[in-house]
Amino acid sequence: MMNQGDHILLEVEDPKSRIKIKIKFDKIVTWYKKFRLRRLPEQKIPAPAVVPPPWIDLPLDVTADILHRLGAAEMLETAEKVCKTWRSVCRDPSMWRVIDVKNSGSCYDTRRLGSLCRRAVDRSSGDLVDINIEYFGSDELLHYVSLRSSKLRRLRLSCCRKLSGKGLSEAAKSFPQLQELHILFMNQIAIEDVEAIGRQCSSLRSFTLIKHDSISGVGNGNDYLVAIAKVMPNLVHLRLGFFGSTITNKGYQAILDGCPIVESLICW
């Protein structure tokens, strides 16, 4: 190796011919760079075949039945985001003819579940026939439902402290086809509210009213039975629960006289 000015010369001797060849080092570097940048053609690896999820091939009615068991909140927040098939099923108005919105009782879920319930009612496109609301029901929410659900036939309300008796009786005016009404653990529902509901929903065939507060005085539960007998003549099933009140033969007789087709009567 020799240094000549700015260039470095390399002497390479051919072992056969004994000929010495002088090469500039910078040319070797240039050849090296060219060779390094010359890449071999890449071999394309075939992409693995996309296997559709096993639930894609299920009949739509089976898929709808599975999704409906999740409940309204899970369908709106989770299920419809899984795939296009599930989203399409969840967008079908027939999926929202029955709406079940449950709550564990946490006050933090009240606003979220109220919003979800409104979305579910909107998706029913006026064909809602059955709805269950637990804990988060209010006068405003039930009014929203009443404006969009004139075909409602079953309504179940449980532990809805923000729903007043007046709010319920006002909403009942928009439910002429209501056949089942179940009110659980809502002490704010008074006798006059029951009478107003009965007059507005003449098609009622099943009615439940359970109050967990104590009604003072022996026989005061009879007043509810007398009121129901006057305004709900088409009742077939009646269930009443009052803590601290005794229902006497007067109340039972009022139901037998006012509701001639009653088949089951449970009171305590």
C-alpha positions as semicolon CSV with decimal commas, in nm:
position;residue;x (nm);y (nm);z (nm)
1;M;0,000;0,000;0,000
2;M;0,139;0,336;-0,100
3;N;0,020;0,693;-0,038
4;Q;0,040;0,919;-0,342
5;G;-0,091;1,264;-0,270
6;D;-0,460;1,249;-0,184
7;H;-0,496;0,892;-0,313
8;I;-0,410;0,561;-0,156
9;L;-0,284;0,294;-0,398
10;L;-0,321;-0,073;-0,333
11;E;-0,089;-0,320;-0,505
12;V;-0,256;-0,650;-0,589
13;E;-0,043;-0,935;-0,732
14;D;-0,201;-1,201;-0,948
15;P;-0,061;-1,533;-0,811
16;K;-0,057;-1,694;-1,160
17;S;0,083;-1,421;-1,379
18;R;0,282;-1,246;-1,112
19;I;0,148;-0,918;-1,245
20;K;0,109;-0,643;-0,998
21;I;-0,195;-0,416;-1,033
22;K;-0,221;-0,078;-0,868
23;I;-0,573;0,033;-0,773
24;K;-0,673;0,359;-0,616
25;F;-0,839;0,304;-0,278
26;D;-1,112;0,561;-0,341
27;K;-1,227;0,361;-0,644
28;I;-1,258;0,052;-0,426
29;V;-1,476;0,250;-0,189
30;T;-1,693;0,364;-0,480
31;W;-1,731;0,007;-0,606
32;Y;-1,818;-0,109;-0,256
33;K;-2,092;0,151;-0,219
34;K;-2,242;0,059;-0,554
35;F;-2,245;-0,307;-0,465
36;R;-2,393;-0,242;-0,122
37;L;-2,674;-0,035;-0,264
38;R;-2,757;-0,302;-0,521
39;R;-3,025;-0,505;-0,342
40;L;-3,147;-0,840;-0,436
41;P;-3,511;-0,852;-0,549
42;E;-3,742;-0,901;-0,253
43;Q;-3,945;-1,215;-0,245
44;K;-4,310;-1,139;-0,181
45;I;-4,452;-1,353;0,096
46;P;-4,816;-1,429;0,026
47;A;-5,049;-1,282;0,287
48;P;-5,228;-1,537;0,499
49;A;-5,584;-1,603;0,395
50;V;-5,832;-1,397;0,594
51;V;-6,061;-1,632;0,781
52;P;-6,394;-1,470;0,868
53;P;-6,511;-1,496;1,230
54;P;-6,722;-1,805;1,295
55;W;-7,031;-1,601;1,386
56;I;-7,049;-1,436;1,041
57;D;-7,215;-1,742;0,888
58;L;-7,490;-1,762;1,150
59;P;-7,844;-1,692;1,029
60;L;-7,945;-1,333;1,101
61;D;-8,234;-1,435;1,325
62;V;-7,995;-1,639;1,541
63;T;-7,751;-1,348;1,556
64;A;-8,033;-1,112;1,652
65;D;-8,144;-1,344;1,932
66;I;-7,789;-1,364;2,071
67;L;-7,735;-0,988;2,059
68;H;-8,072;-0,913;2,214
69;R;-7,975;-1,112;2,522
70;L;-7,693;-0,866;2,588
71;G;-7,928;-0,580;2,670
72;A;-7,963;-0,235;2,519
73;A;-7,654;-0,080;2,678
74;E;-7,419;-0,357;2,564
75;M;-7,558;-0,354;2,211
76;L;-7,516;0,021;2,173
77;E;-7,176;0,053;2,338
78;T;-7,002;-0,270;2,239
79;A;-7,174;-0,522;2,013
80;E;-7,242;-0,296;1,715
81;K;-6,871;-0,209;1,697
82;V;-6,754;-0,570;1,652
83;C;-6,818;-0,611;1,278
84;K;-7,039;-0,492;0,992
85;T;-7,280;-0,781;1,032
86;W;-7,345;-0,707;1,397
87;R;-7,372;-0,336;1,326
88;S;-7,631;-0,403;1,058
89;V;-7,834;-0,623;1,292
90;C;-7,814;-0,367;1,573
91;R;-7,942;-0,097;1,337
92;D;-8,256;-0,293;1,254
93;P;-8,560;-0,125;1,418
94;S;-8,707;-0,468;1,497
95;M;-8,419;-0,521;1,743
96;W;-8,556;-0,238;1,954
97;R;-8,919;-0,340;1,989
98;V;-8,819;-0,470;2,334
99;I;-8,575;-0,257;2,536
100;D;-8,423;-0,368;2,864
101;V;-8,202;-0,109;3,035
102;K;-8,084;-0,229;3,373
103;N;-7,873;-0,050;3,630
104;S;-7,690;-0,177;3,936
105;G;-7,813;0,124;4,131
106;S;-7,500;0,334;4,085
107;C;-7,581;0,703;4,066
108;Y;-7,285;0,755;3,830
109;D;-7,460;0,559;3,553
110;T;-7,781;0,762;3,561
111;R;-7,690;1,014;3,290
112;R;-7,519;0,757;3,066
113;L;-7,808;0,510;3,082
114;G;-8,061;0,784;3,026
115;S;-7,882;0,882;2,705
116;L;-7,857;0,518;2,595
117;C;-8,226;0,465;2,661
118;R;-8,318;0,760;2,440
119;R;-8,098;0,626;2,159
120;A;-8,262;0,286;2,189
121;V;-8,610;0,439;2,176
122;D;-8,512;0,639;1,866
123;R;-8,393;0,323;1,693
124;S;-8,727;0,153;1,751
125;S;-8,880;0,397;1,500
126;G;-9,208;0,408;1,689
127;D;-9,248;0,029;1,715
128;L;-9,148;-0,007;2,082
129;V;-9,383;-0,247;2,263
130;D;-9,192;-0,339;2,581
131;I;-8,948;-0,144;2,797
132;N;-8,784;-0,201;3,135
133;I;-8,623;0,090;3,320
134;E;-8,442;0,043;3,649
135;Y;-8,320;0,316;3,888
136;F;-8,251;0,594;3,637
137;G;-8,608;0,668;3,521
138;S;-8,730;1,026;3,546
139;D;-9,028;1,238;3,440
140;E;-8,827;1,377;3,148
141;L;-8,718;1,035;3,026
142;L;-9,067;0,883;3,044
143;H;-9,207;1,187;2,864
144;Y;-8,947;1,129;2,589
145;V;-9,057;0,766;2,561
146;S;-9,426;0,858;2,555
147;L;-9,382;1,093;2,258
148;R;-9,224;0,815;2,048
149;S;-9,392;0,495;2,163
150;S;-9,768;0,503;2,114
151;K;-9,766;0,124;2,055
152;L;-9,623;0,042;2,397
153;R;-9,791;-0,261;2,556
154;R;-9,566;-0,338;2,853
155;L;-9,393;-0,098;3,093
156;R;-9,181;-0,200;3,391
157;L;-9,037;0,060;3,628
158;S;-8,819;-0,024;3,927
159;C;-8,671;0,203;4,195
160;C;-8,706;0,518;3,984
161;R;-8,693;0,788;4,250
162;K;-8,686;1,075;3,999
163;L;-9,014;0,964;3,845
164;S;-9,320;1,118;4,009
165;G;-9,671;0,984;4,018
166;K;-9,788;1,282;3,813
167;G;-9,515;1,222;3,555
168;L;-9,621;0,860;3,520
169;S;-9,990;0,938;3,490
170;E;-9,919;1,209;3,229
171;A;-9,709;0,969;3,022
172;A;-9,981;0,705;3,047
173;K;-10,205;0,923;2,830
174;S;-9,980;0,834;2,534
175;F;-10,003;0,458;2,595
176;P;-10,357;0,363;2,484
177;Q;-10,247;0,004;2,405
178;L;-10,072;-0,057;2,738
179;Q;-10,163;-0,401;2,872
180;E;-9,901;-0,456;3,142
181;L;-9,776;-0,207;3,400
182;H;-9,536;-0,309;3,675
183;I;-9,425;-0,052;3,936
184;L;-9,171;-0,180;4,186
185;F;-9,045;-0,003;4,499
186;M;-9,165;0,344;4,411
187;N;-9,328;0,492;4,720
188;Q;-9,421;0,816;4,543
189;I;-9,706;0,648;4,352
190;A;-10,023;0,741;4,537
191;I;-10,383;0,620;4,508
192;E;-10,486;0,914;4,289
193;D;-10,201;0,829;4,049
194;V;-10,324;0,470;4,023
195;E;-10,676;0,593;3,949
196;A;-10,550;0,833;3,679
197;I;-10,345;0,558;3,514
198;G;-10,638;0,317;3,518
199;R;-10,870;0,568;3,352
200;Q;-10,618;0,643;3,075
201;C;-10,512;0,282;3,010
202;S;-10,837;0,095;2,974
203;S;-10,665;-0,206;2,817
204;L;-10,462;-0,293;3,127
205;R;-10,471;-0,667;3,195
206;S;-10,176;-0,703;3,432
207;F;-10,086;-0,459;3,709
208;T;-9,817;-0,474;3,978
209;L;-9,759;-0,222;4,255
210;I;-9,506;-0,292;4,528
211;K;-9,416;-0,028;4,784
212;H;-9,148;-0,082;5,043
213;D;-9,260;0,189;5,283
214;S;-9,495;0,117;5,569
215;I;-9,861;0,207;5,532
216;S;-9,987;0,282;5,878
217;G;-10,322;0,152;5,988
218;V;-10,486;-0,186;5,953
219;G;-10,682;-0,218;5,631
220;N;-10,541;0,086;5,451
221;G;-10,422;-0,141;5,171
222;N;-10,792;-0,190;5,095
223;D;-10,805;0,166;4,959
224;Y;-10,574;0,071;4,673
225;L;-10,779;-0,237;4,591
226;V;-11,103;-0,036;4,588
227;A;-10,947;0,226;4,359
228;I;-10,809;-0,040;4,123
229;A;-11,145;-0,215;4,108
230;K;-11,310;0,106;3,992
231;V;-11,075;0,192;3,704
232;M;-10,925;-0,140;3,586
233;P;-11,220;-0,369;3,503
234;N;-11,024;-0,576;3,249
235;L;-10,754;-0,693;3,488
236;V;-10,653;-1,056;3,464
237;H;-10,345;-1,048;3,690
238;L;-10,298;-0,825;3,994
239;R;-10,010;-0,818;4,240
240;L;-9,989;-0,570;4,529
241;G;-9,731;-0,548;4,804
242;F;-9,754;-0,316;5,105
243;F;-9,541;-0,344;5,414
244;G;-9,718;-0,279;5,742
245;S;-10,073;-0,297;5,608
246;T;-10,331;-0,571;5,630
247;I;-10,573;-0,628;5,345
248;T;-10,912;-0,750;5,456
249;N;-11,207;-0,915;5,286
250;K;-11,337;-0,571;5,192
251;G;-11,048;-0,519;4,952
252;Y;-11,067;-0,868;4,803
253;Q;-11,441;-0,839;4,753
254;A;-11,397;-0,505;4,575
255;I;-11,161;-0,670;4,324
256;L;-11,391;-0,967;4,268
257;D;-11,683;-0,731;4,201
258;G;-11,495;-0,475;3,991
259;C;-11,264;-0,711;3,796
260;P;-11,485;-1,008;3,693
261;I;-11,223;-1,178;3,472
262;V;-10,934;-1,166;3,722
263;E;-10,744;-1,495;3,733
264;S;-10,462;-1,430;3,977
265;L;-10,459;-1,200;4,280
266;I;-10,151;-1,175;4,500
267;C;-10,153;-0,928;4,787
268;W;-9,948;-0,890;5,099
